[in-house]
């Protein structure tokens, strides 16, 4: 019951959704990963606890993830990521709030792939930056999966890379997002 109330609260608060007969879809197990390719060492992390809400009637979408939830292959990388780069004790979440262009072309009742462009604001370390990304919804036998791949520039979010490791970390990271959505039933 608590999880239902959390998703419902997120939908009402963050998207300003009126609870009428609208088509609200959500997931609390969205998968977010990022990849940084650098000459000395690639850096990759995964988080399987992203929360997302999508209002199919308006095209509004929100995604939120705990920064400490990112898991790295090497624990030292994870520690440096949280303490030095992201300061996750001060900025515990990353959030995206946006809207899908031409959302009315997506038919959640018919199987198929529906490409989209989402436009919005990404907030990382309390800094907001505009983001435009391509993605798609895949509707198959009643299941709804959404995914997107886009790039973020580290400096846009005031993430300082110390000179000693500057060659180890790319200035641009690839972000992958994937979520299996369920319809919010009232």
N, CA and C atoms as a LAMMPS dump frame, in Angstrom:
ITEM: TIMESTEP
0
ITEM: NUMBER OF ATOMS
558
ITEM: BOX BOUNDS ff ff ff
-5.0000000000000000e+02 5.0000000000000000e+02
-5.0000000000000000e+02 5.0000000000000000e+02
-5.0000000000000000e+02 5.0000000000000000e+02
ITEM: ATOMS id mol type element x y z
1 1 1 N 0.818 -1.186 0
2 1 2 C 0 0 0
3 1 3 C 0.865 1.253 0
4 2 1 N 1.98 1.225 0.738
5 2 2 C 2.859 2.385 0.82
6 2 3 C 3.463 2.708 -0.546
7 3 1 N 3.838 1.68 -1.313
8 3 2 C 4.407 1.909 -2.643
9 3 3 C 3.374 2.551 -3.561
10 4 1 N 2.125 2.124 -3.459
11 4 2 C 1.049 2.699 -4.262
12 4 3 C 0.888 4.185 -3.927
13 5 1 N 0.917 4.502 -2.644
14 5 2 C 0.768 5.896 -2.216
15 5 3 C 1.953 6.743 -2.672
16 6 1 N 3.165 6.173 -2.664
17 6 2 C 4.337 6.89 -3.129
18 6 3 C 4.203 7.244 -4.605
19 7 1 N 3.82 6.271 -5.43
20 7 2 C 3.656 6.521 -6.87
21 7 3 C 2.535 7.518 -7.093
22 8 1 N 1.434 7.358 -6.398
23 8 2 C 0.304 8.274 -6.531
24 8 3 C 0.719 9.69 -6.127
25 9 1 N 1.442 9.806 -5.034
26 9 2 C 1.926 11.109 -4.584
27 9 3 C 2.87 11.735 -5.582
28 10 1 N 3.75 10.917 -6.172
29 10 2 C 4.674 11.41 -7.19
30 10 3 C 3.901 11.924 -8.397
31 11 1 N 2.888 11.193 -8.805
32 11 2 C 2.095 11.595 -9.963
33 11 3 C 1.381 12.91 -9.709
34 12 1 N 0.797 13.058 -8.553
35 12 2 C 0.037 14.275 -8.24
36 12 3 C 0.974 15.46 -8.033
37 13 1 N 2.021 15.262 -7.243
38 13 2 C 2.904 16.354 -6.884
39 13 3 C 3.806 16.796 -8.027
40 14 1 N 4.47 15.86 -8.646
41 14 2 C 5.49 16.213 -9.614
42 14 3 C 4.946 16.523 -10.997
43 15 1 N 3.881 15.932 -11.373
44 15 2 C 3.345 16.18 -12.701
45 15 3 C 2.077 17.02 -12.674
46 16 1 N 1.593 17.315 -11.504
47 16 2 C 0.376 18.105 -11.423
48 16 3 C -0.796 17.385 -12.063
49 17 1 N -0.828 16.087 -11.943
50 17 2 C -1.84 15.27 -12.607
51 17 3 C -3.151 15.341 -11.847
52 18 1 N -4.207 15.623 -12.565
53 18 2 C -5.529 15.531 -11.965
54 18 3 C -5.956 14.081 -12.062
55 19 1 N -6.47 13.55 -10.966
56 19 2 C -6.829 12.141 -10.95
57 19 3 C -8.233 11.944 -11.519
58 20 1 N -8.299 11.969 -12.832
59 20 2 C -9.544 11.698 -13.544
60 20 3 C -9.324 10.384 -14.285
61 21 1 N -10.009 10.205 -15.374
62 21 2 C -9.865 8.978 -16.147
63 21 3 C -8.691 9.117 -17.114
64 22 1 N -7.539 9.521 -16.603
65 22 2 C -6.367 9.675 -17.443
66 22 3 C -5.549 8.402 -17.429
67 23 1 N -4.699 8.286 -18.414
68 23 2 C -3.845 7.108 -18.533
69 23 3 C -2.491 7.395 -17.902
70 24 1 N -2.322 6.945 -16.668
71 24 2 C -1.089 7.138 -15.92
72 24 3 C -0.355 5.805 -15.857
73 25 1 N 0.923 5.838 -16.242
74 25 2 C 1.761 4.646 -16.225
75 25 3 C 2.956 4.93 -15.314
76 26 1 N 3.454 3.892 -14.635
77 26 2 C 4.552 4.092 -13.7
78 26 3 C 5.451 2.869 -13.635
79 27 1 N 6.622 3.098 -13.096
80 27 2 C 7.548 2.014 -12.763
81 27 3 C 8.401 2.496 -11.604
82 28 1 N 8.707 1.612 -10.702
83 28 2 C 9.639 1.944 -9.622
84 28 3 C 10.89 1.064 -9.711
85 29 1 N 11.051 0.421 -10.855
86 29 2 C 12.241 -0.397 -11.079
87 29 3 C 12.876 -0.047 -12.417
88 30 1 N 12.895 1.263 -12.72
89 30 2 C 13.549 1.725 -13.945
90 30 3 C 15.042 1.485 -13.856
91 31 1 N 15.633 1.116 -14.968
92 31 2 C 17.068 0.833 -15.007
93 31 3 C 17.782 1.997 -15.68
94 32 1 N 18.743 2.549 -14.968
95 32 2 C 19.544 3.645 -15.488
96 32 3 C 20.996 3.207 -15.417
97 33 1 N 21.713 3.419 -16.495
98 33 2 C 23.145 3.135 -16.466
99 33 3 C 23.861 4.261 -17.186
100 34 1 N 25.127 4.418 -16.85
101 34 2 C 25.929 5.371 -17.607
102 34 3 C 27.278 4.75 -17.902
103 35 1 N 27.874 5.235 -18.984
104 35 2 C 29.133 4.695 -19.471
105 35 3 C 30.038 5.86 -19.848
106 36 1 N 31.25 5.81 -19.363
107 36 2 C 32.261 6.818 -19.661
108 36 3 C 33.457 6.102 -20.272
109 37 1 N 33.722 6.371 -21.543
110 37 2 C 34.855 5.746 -22.215
111 37 3 C 36.044 6.686 -22.155
112 38 1 N 37.146 6.195 -21.612
113 38 2 C 38.359 6.993 -21.495
114 38 3 C 39.567 6.134 -21.859
115 39 1 N 40.673 6.754 -22.237
116 39 2 C 41.85 6.002 -22.679
117 39 3 C 42.384 4.983 -21.666
118 40 1 N 42.38 5.336 -20.383
119 40 2 C 42.97 4.434 -19.388
120 40 3 C 41.999 3.417 -18.829
121 41 1 N 40.733 3.813 -18.684
122 41 2 C 39.78 2.896 -18.06
123 41 3 C 38.343 3.348 -18.336
124 42 1 N 37.502 2.406 -18.747
125 42 2 C 36.086 2.703 -18.925
126 42 3 C 35.407 2.675 -17.562
127 43 1 N 34.416 3.541 -17.41
128 43 2 C 33.672 3.594 -16.155
129 43 3 C 32.21 3.347 -16.48
130 44 1 N 31.62 2.409 -15.745
131 44 2 C 30.226 2.051 -15.971
132 44 3 C 29.55 1.817 -14.625
133 45 1 N 28.294 2.264 -14.528
134 45 2 C 27.525 2.052 -13.301
135 45 3 C 26.074 1.787 -13.665
136 46 1 N 25.379 1.053 -12.79
137 46 2 C 23.987 0.668 -13.026
138 46 3 C 23.149 0.937 -11.774
139 47 1 N 21.899 1.293 -12.013
140 47 2 C 20.947 1.515 -10.931
141 47 3 C 19.611 0.956 -11.403
142 48 1 N 19.028 0.039 -10.649
143 48 2 C 17.769 -0.605 -11.041
144 48 3 C 16.579 -0.143 -10.202
145 49 1 N 16.692 1.026 -9.586
146 49 2 C 15.636 1.485 -8.692
147 49 3 C 15.091 2.872 -9.075
148 50 1 N 15.135 3.205 -10.343
149 50 2 C 14.59 4.488 -10.774
150 50 3 C 13.068 4.47 -10.739
151 51 1 N 12.468 5.587 -10.348
152 51 2 C 11.012 5.725 -10.34
153 51 3 C 10.604 6.639 -11.484
154 52 1 N 9.547 6.257 -12.178
155 52 2 C 9.092 7.06 -13.302
156 52 3 C 7.571 7.055 -13.374
157 53 1 N 7.029 8.168 -13.818
158 53 2 C 5.594 8.315 -14.028
159 53 3 C 5.407 8.947 -15.398
160 54 1 N 4.448 8.432 -16.158
161 54 2 C 4.139 8.977 -17.48
162 54 3 C 2.641 9.176 -17.604
163 55 1 N 2.227 10.359 -18.004
164 55 2 C 0.827 10.673 -18.229
165 55 3 C 0.593 10.64 -19.738
166 56 1 N -0.034 9.573 -20.221
167 56 2 C -0.248 9.403 -21.664
168 56 3 C -1.222 10.438 -22.226
169 57 1 N -2.054 11.02 -21.388
170 57 2 C -3.012 12.025 -21.852
171 57 3 C -2.349 13.359 -22.173
172 58 1 N -1.29 13.693 -21.437
173 58 2 C -0.625 14.987 -21.623
174 58 3 C 0.786 14.868 -22.189
175 59 1 N 1.375 13.673 -22.113
176 59 2 C 2.751 13.48 -22.562
177 59 3 C 3.785 13.812 -21.499
178 60 1 N 3.342 14.205 -20.295
179 60 2 C 4.275 14.571 -19.233
180 60 3 C 4.947 13.325 -18.658
181 61 1 N 6.246 13.468 -18.38
182 61 2 C 7.036 12.344 -17.876
183 61 3 C 7.974 12.843 -16.794
184 62 1 N 8.175 12.008 -15.799
185 62 2 C 9.157 12.305 -14.757
186 62 3 C 9.919 11.033 -14.427
187 63 1 N 11.217 11.213 -14.143
188 63 2 C 12.079 10.11 -13.756
189 63 3 C 12.924 10.592 -12.585
190 64 1 N 13.111 9.766 -11.579
191 64 2 C 13.91 10.122 -10.419
192 64 3 C 14.72 8.912 -9.973
193 65 1 N 15.969 9.165 -9.569
194 65 2 C 16.84 8.068 -9.156
195 65 3 C 17.742 8.525 -8.015
196 66 1 N 17.95 7.632 -7.044
197 66 2 C 18.893 7.908 -5.961
198 66 3 C 20.316 7.731 -6.482
199 67 1 N 21.146 8.731 -6.247
200 67 2 C 22.532 8.688 -6.718
201 67 3 C 23.299 7.543 -6.048
202 68 1 N 23.088 7.336 -4.76
203 68 2 C 23.798 6.258 -4.051
204 68 3 C 23.406 4.87 -4.542
205 69 1 N 22.358 4.782 -5.332
206 69 2 C 21.924 3.489 -5.856
207 69 3 C 22.74 2.994 -7.043
208 70 1 N 23.641 3.819 -7.576
209 70 2 C 24.477 3.377 -8.695
210 70 3 C 25.556 2.433 -8.186
211 71 1 N 25.654 1.287 -8.842
212 71 2 C 26.609 0.249 -8.461
213 71 3 C 27.707 0.179 -9.522
214 72 1 N 28.945 0.209 -9.06
215 72 2 C 30.127 0.135 -9.916
216 72 3 C 30.801 -1.224 -9.736
217 73 1 N 31.586 -1.615 -10.712
218 73 2 C 32.331 -2.867 -10.596
219 73 3 C 33.369 -2.775 -9.472
220 74 1 N 33.982 -1.587 -9.343
221 74 2 C 35.005 -1.389 -8.314
222 74 3 C 34.441 -0.497 -7.211
223 75 1 N 34.533 -0.953 -5.982
224 75 2 C 33.958 -0.203 -4.856
225 75 3 C 34.629 1.155 -4.67
226 76 1 N 35.916 1.273 -4.993
227 76 2 C 36.604 2.552 -4.852
228 76 3 C 36.031 3.581 -5.827
229 77 1 N 35.698 3.149 -7.033
230 77 2 C 35.051 4.05 -8.002
231 77 3 C 33.714 4.536 -7.454
232 78 1 N 32.964 3.631 -6.867
233 78 2 C 31.656 3.969 -6.31
234 78 3 C 31.812 4.992 -5.178
235 79 1 N 32.793 4.791 -4.336
236 79 2 C 33.045 5.718 -3.235
237 79 3 C 33.421 7.106 -3.758
238 80 1 N 34.334 7.162 -4.713
239 80 2 C 34.748 8.453 -5.286
240 80 3 C 33.589 9.134 -6.004
241 81 1 N 32.806 8.37 -6.709
242 81 2 C 31.626 8.907 -7.418
243 81 3 C 30.697 9.617 -6.437
244 82 1 N 30.364 8.955 -5.335
245 82 2 C 29.424 9.501 -4.358
246 82 3 C 30.018 10.652 -3.548
247 83 1 N 31.256 10.503 -3.1
248 83 2 C 31.829 11.504 -2.206
249 83 3 C 32.442 12.687 -2.936
250 84 1 N 33.213 12.44 -3.982
251 84 2 C 33.974 13.512 -4.625
252 84 3 C 33.269 14.157 -5.812
253 85 1 N 32.644 13.365 -6.636
254 85 2 C 32.074 13.913 -7.868
255 85 3 C 30.62 14.341 -7.699
256 86 1 N 29.786 13.472 -7.167
257 86 2 C 28.352 13.758 -7.081
258 86 3 C 27.936 14.373 -5.753
259 87 1 N 28.753 14.23 -4.727
260 87 2 C 28.403 14.713 -3.386
261 87 3 C 26.975 14.297 -3.038
262 88 1 N 26.749 12.993 -3.12
263 88 2 C 25.391 12.459 -2.96
264 88 3 C 24.817 12.703 -1.56
265 89 1 N 25.63 13.004 -0.586
266 89 2 C 25.116 13.367 0.743
267 89 3 C 24.431 14.734 0.691
268 90 1 N 24.824 15.592 -0.245
269 90 2 C 24.195 16.906 -0.417
270 90 3 C 23.124 16.897 -1.508
271 91 1 N 23.325 16.067 -2.507
272 91 2 C 22.427 16 -3.671
273 91 3 C 22.038 14.538 -3.893
274 92 1 N 21.083 14.027 -3.119
275 92 2 C 20.798 12.585 -3.122
276 92 3 C 20.101 12.052 -4.373
277 93 1 N 19.46 12.898 -5.177
278 93 2 C 18.687 12.413 -6.321
279 93 3 C 19.072 13.134 -7.608
280 94 1 N 18.858 12.439 -8.703
281 94 2 C 18.862 13.049 -10.031
282 94 3 C 17.432 12.94 -10.535
283 95 1 N 16.942 13.997 -11.167
284 95 2 C 15.549 14.028 -11.633
285 95 3 C 15.471 14.529 -13.063
286 96 1 N 14.498 14.013 -13.771
287 96 2 C 14.171 14.52 -15.096
288 96 3 C 12.675 14.793 -15.124
289 97 1 N 12.298 15.974 -15.612
290 97 2 C 10.901 16.333 -15.799
291 97 3 C 10.767 16.825 -17.233
292 98 1 N 9.86 16.215 -17.985
293 98 2 C 9.728 16.627 -19.378
294 98 3 C 8.397 16.244 -19.984
295 99 1 N 8.354 16.388 -21.292
296 99 2 C 7.136 16.092 -22.035
297 99 3 C 7.515 15.496 -23.379
298 100 1 N 6.774 14.465 -23.763
299 100 2 C 6.997 13.808 -25.05
300 100 3 C 6.268 14.597 -26.128
301 101 1 N 7.011 14.944 -27.171
302 101 2 C 6.404 15.624 -28.321
303 101 3 C 5.487 14.643 -29.048
304 102 1 N 4.403 15.138 -29.573
305 102 2 C 3.459 14.32 -30.356
306 102 3 C 3.05 13.052 -29.618
307 103 1 N 2.845 13.155 -28.318
308 103 2 C 2.512 11.988 -27.495
309 103 3 C 1.207 11.316 -27.933
310 104 1 N 0.339 12.062 -28.59
311 104 2 C -0.945 11.49 -29.008
312 104 3 C -0.786 10.424 -30.102
313 105 1 N 0.398 10.33 -30.698
314 105 2 C 0.65 9.303 -31.724
315 105 3 C 1.006 7.94 -31.114
316 106 1 N 1.198 7.902 -29.804
317 106 2 C 1.544 6.65 -29.123
318 106 3 C 0.256 5.975 -28.677
319 107 1 N 0.05 4.749 -29.149
320 107 2 C -1.17 3.998 -28.849
321 107 3 C -0.828 2.839 -27.917
322 108 1 N -1.124 2.999 -26.651
323 108 2 C -0.792 1.974 -25.651
324 108 3 C -1.693 0.745 -25.75
325 109 1 N -2.692 0.778 -26.629
326 109 2 C -3.59 -0.367 -26.776
327 109 3 C -3.219 -1.245 -27.969
328 110 1 N -2.233 -0.81 -28.769
329 110 2 C -1.855 -1.547 -29.971
330 110 3 C -0.373 -1.897 -29.93
331 111 1 N -0.063 -3.195 -30.125
332 111 2 C 1.334 -3.623 -30.142
333 111 3 C 2.113 -2.88 -31.218
334 112 1 N 3.359 -2.588 -30.903
335 112 2 C 4.235 -1.928 -31.87
336 112 3 C 5.319 -1.132 -31.172
337 113 1 N 6.199 -0.552 -31.996
338 113 2 C 7.249 0.332 -31.506
339 113 3 C 6.859 1.757 -31.845
340 114 1 N 6.922 2.627 -30.857
341 114 2 C 6.524 4.012 -31.014
342 114 3 C 7.703 4.92 -30.646
343 115 1 N 8.45 5.388 -31.638
344 115 2 C 9.559 6.302 -31.333
345 115 3 C 9.018 7.642 -30.854
346 116 1 N 9.798 8.305 -30.016
347 116 2 C 9.388 9.615 -29.529
348 116 3 C 10.608 10.493 -29.281
349 117 1 N 10.334 11.778 -29.114
350 117 2 C 11.336 12.738 -28.665
351 117 3 C 10.782 13.344 -27.385
352 118 1 N 11.594 13.318 -26.336
353 118 2 C 11.19 13.913 -25.058
354 118 3 C 12.069 15.129 -24.81
355 119 1 N 11.433 16.158 -24.318
356 119 2 C 12.122 17.419 -24.07
357 119 3 C 11.832 17.828 -22.632
358 120 1 N 12.878 18.211 -21.904
359 120 2 C 12.649 18.593 -20.516
360 120 3 C 13.884 19.105 -19.836
361 121 1 N 13.902 18.939 -18.517
362 121 2 C 14.987 19.427 -17.693
363 121 3 C 15.544 18.307 -16.839
364 122 1 N 16.851 18.152 -16.889
365 122 2 C 17.555 17.191 -16.047
366 122 3 C 18.137 17.966 -14.87
367 123 1 N 17.927 17.45 -13.666
368 123 2 C 18.506 18.066 -12.48
369 123 3 C 19.46 17.08 -11.83
370 124 1 N 20.727 17.486 -11.779
371 124 2 C 21.784 16.708 -11.134
372 124 3 C 22.588 17.683 -10.288
373 125 1 N 22.857 17.334 -9.051
374 125 2 C 23.609 18.192 -8.13
375 125 3 C 22.932 19.56 -7.972
376 126 1 N 21.605 19.564 -7.977
377 126 2 C 20.792 20.78 -7.822
378 126 3 C 20.968 21.763 -8.98
379 127 1 N 21.51 21.303 -10.091
380 127 2 C 21.675 22.127 -11.288
381 127 3 C 20.756 21.558 -12.37
382 128 1 N 19.972 22.434 -12.97
383 128 2 C 19.038 22.016 -14.01
384 128 3 C 19.576 22.403 -15.376
385 129 1 N 19.488 21.451 -16.318
386 129 2 C 19.927 21.677 -17.697
387 129 3 C 18.866 21.141 -18.645
388 130 1 N 18.648 21.827 -19.772
389 130 2 C 17.693 21.309 -20.752
390 130 3 C 18.225 20.044 -21.412
391 131 1 N 17.32 19.124 -21.691
392 131 2 C 17.675 17.868 -22.349
393 131 3 C 16.62 17.56 -23.403
394 132 1 N 17.076 17.161 -24.576
395 132 2 C 16.199 16.637 -25.623
396 132 3 C 16.77 15.269 -25.981
397 133 1 N 15.933 14.236 -25.917
398 133 2 C 16.422 12.879 -26.173
399 133 3 C 15.405 12.084 -26.98
400 134 1 N 15.912 11.2 -27.803
401 134 2 C 15.056 10.264 -28.53
402 134 3 C 14.862 9.028 -27.681
403 135 1 N 13.742 8.384 -27.886
404 135 2 C 13.459 7.146 -27.186
405 135 3 C 12.374 6.393 -27.916
406 136 1 N 11.888 5.343 -27.283
407 136 2 C 10.77 4.604 -27.876
408 136 3 C 10.03 3.849 -26.78
409 137 1 N 8.745 3.67 -27.037
410 137 2 C 7.929 2.761 -26.256
411 137 3 C 7.73 1.518 -27.096
412 138 1 N 7.867 0.357 -26.487
413 138 2 C 7.579 -0.91 -27.154
414 138 3 C 6.382 -1.51 -26.43
415 139 1 N 5.291 -1.663 -27.171
416 139 2 C 4.065 -2.235 -26.625
417 139 3 C 3.959 -3.653 -27.179
418 140 1 N 3.883 -4.63 -26.286
419 140 2 C 3.809 -6.019 -26.735
420 140 3 C 2.977 -6.818 -25.747
421 141 1 N 1.879 -7.356 -26.239
422 141 2 C 0.993 -8.218 -25.447
423 141 3 C 0.638 -7.593 -24.099
424 142 1 N 0.314 -6.319 -24.122
425 142 2 C -0.091 -5.618 -22.907
426 142 3 C 1.06 -5.056 -22.091
427 143 1 N 2.294 -5.452 -22.396
428 143 2 C 3.461 -4.921 -21.691
429 143 3 C 3.922 -3.623 -22.333
430 144 1 N 4.422 -2.719 -21.522
431 144 2 C 4.876 -1.426 -22.01
432 144 3 C 6.295 -1.195 -21.506
433 145 1 N 7.233 -1.068 -22.446
434 145 2 C 8.618 -0.819 -22.098
435 145 3 C 9.034 0.484 -22.778
436 146 1 N 9.646 1.371 -22.007
437 146 2 C 10.171 2.618 -22.556
438 146 3 C 11.672 2.646 -22.408
439 147 1 N 12.356 3.205 -23.416
440 147 2 C 13.813 3.296 -23.32
441 147 3 C 14.334 4.51 -24.067
442 148 1 N 15.512 4.952 -23.638
443 148 2 C 16.161 6.093 -24.259
444 148 3 C 17.659 5.996 -24.023
445 149 1 N 18.431 6.544 -24.951
446 149 2 C 19.88 6.661 -24.813
447 149 3 C 20.226 8.1 -25.183
448 150 1 N 20.99 8.757 -24.321
449 150 2 C 21.373 10.136 -24.595
450 150 3 C 22.699 10.424 -23.903
451 151 1 N 23.266 11.587 -24.195
452 151 2 C 24.544 11.958 -23.602
453 151 3 C 24.384 13.18 -22.71
454 152 1 N 25.183 13.211 -21.646
455 152 2 C 25.245 14.36 -20.749
456 152 3 C 26.694 14.809 -20.628
457 153 1 N 26.894 16.106 -20.594
458 153 2 C 28.228 16.671 -20.415
459 153 3 C 28.454 16.917 -18.923
460 154 1 N 29.51 16.348 -18.404
461 154 2 C 29.821 16.393 -16.979
462 154 3 C 29.906 17.835 -16.473
463 155 1 N 30.572 18.703 -17.206
464 155 2 C 30.77 20.091 -16.764
465 155 3 C 29.452 20.852 -16.651
466 156 1 N 28.421 20.453 -17.394
467 156 2 C 27.123 21.141 -17.328
468 156 3 C 26.497 21.065 -15.942
469 157 1 N 26.929 20.094 -15.148
470 157 2 C 26.363 19.897 -13.812
471 157 3 C 27.394 20.217 -12.721
472 158 1 N 28.386 21.018 -13.088
473 158 2 C 29.398 21.502 -12.157
474 158 3 C 30.133 20.358 -11.466
475 159 1 N 30.376 19.294 -12.226
476 159 2 C 31.148 18.164 -11.704
477 159 3 C 32.598 18.407 -12.105
478 160 1 N 33.436 18.611 -11.122
479 160 2 C 34.841 18.911 -11.36
480 160 3 C 35.646 17.623 -11.345
481 161 1 N 36.452 17.462 -12.367
482 161 2 C 37.315 16.279 -12.464
483 161 3 C 38.728 16.713 -12.079
484 162 1 N 39.266 16.158 -10.986
485 162 2 C 40.621 16.526 -10.563
486 162 3 C 41.65 16.205 -11.652
487 163 1 N 42.679 17.041 -11.728
488 163 2 C 43.715 16.892 -12.756
489 163 3 C 44.358 15.51 -12.738
490 164 1 N 44.514 14.92 -11.562
491 164 2 C 45.191 13.63 -11.44
492 164 3 C 44.437 12.498 -12.153
493 165 1 N 43.109 12.624 -12.292
494 165 2 C 42.33 11.574 -12.967
495 165 3 C 41.624 12.082 -14.227
496 166 1 N 41.972 13.292 -14.662
497 166 2 C 41.3 13.909 -15.806
498 166 3 C 41.311 13.025 -17.056
499 167 1 N 42.397 12.301 -17.298
500 167 2 C 42.473 11.438 -18.481
501 167 3 C 41.706 10.14 -18.305
502 168 1 N 41.25 9.841 -17.082
503 168 2 C 40.515 8.602 -16.809
504 168 3 C 39.013 8.754 -16.982
505 169 1 N 38.536 9.989 -17.041
506 169 2 C 37.094 10.212 -17.065
507 169 3 C 36.719 11.043 -18.28
508 170 1 N 35.765 10.553 -19.023
509 170 2 C 35.311 11.26 -20.221
510 170 3 C 34.535 12.512 -19.837
511 171 1 N 34.569 13.496 -20.688
512 171 2 C 33.842 14.753 -20.448
513 171 3 C 32.348 14.597 -20.739
514 172 1 N 32.015 13.59 -21.556
515 172 2 C 30.621 13.303 -21.92
516 172 3 C 30.346 11.841 -21.579
517 173 1 N 29.219 11.585 -20.915
518 173 2 C 28.859 10.211 -20.577
519 173 3 C 27.574 9.82 -21.3
520 174 1 N 27.511 8.56 -21.675
521 174 2 C 26.312 8.011 -22.301
522 174 3 C 25.393 7.481 -21.203
523 175 1 N 24.136 7.889 -21.256
524 175 2 C 23.151 7.467 -20.268
525 175 3 C 22.11 6.604 -20.97
526 176 1 N 21.798 5.463 -20.365
527 176 2 C 20.759 4.565 -20.882
528 176 3 C 19.665 4.42 -19.837
529 177 1 N 18.431 4.559 -20.292
530 177 2 C 17.277 4.457 -19.398
531 177 3 C 16.319 3.43 -19.988
532 178 1 N 15.795 2.563 -19.137
533 178 2 C 14.831 1.546 -19.586
534 178 3 C 13.88 1.25 -18.436
535 179 1 N 12.588 1.235 -18.731
536 179 2 C 11.6 0.966 -17.679
537 179 3 C 10.428 0.188 -18.252
538 180 1 N 9.958 -0.768 -17.48
539 180 2 C 8.725 -1.483 -17.801
540 180 3 C 7.608 -0.833 -17.008
541 181 1 N 6.654 -0.273 -17.73
542 181 2 C 5.574 0.501 -17.101
543 181 3 C 4.35 -0.355 -16.823
544 182 1 N 3.659 0.005 -15.75
545 182 2 C 2.363 -0.568 -15.406
546 182 3 C 1.358 0.557 -15.358
547 183 1 N 0.116 0.24 -15.686
548 183 2 C -0.929 1.264 -15.617
549 183 3 C -1.33 1.447 -14.161
550 184 1 N -1.461 2.721 -13.755
551 184 2 C -1.915 3.024 -12.407
552 184 3 C -3.407 2.81 -12.347
553 185 1 N -3.805 1.848 -11.529
554 185 2 C -5.236 1.531 -11.367
555 185 3 C -5.721 2.188 -10.083
556 186 1 N -6.884 2.797 -10.16
557 186 2 C -7.438 3.438 -8.963
558 186 3 C -8.558 2.609 -8.421
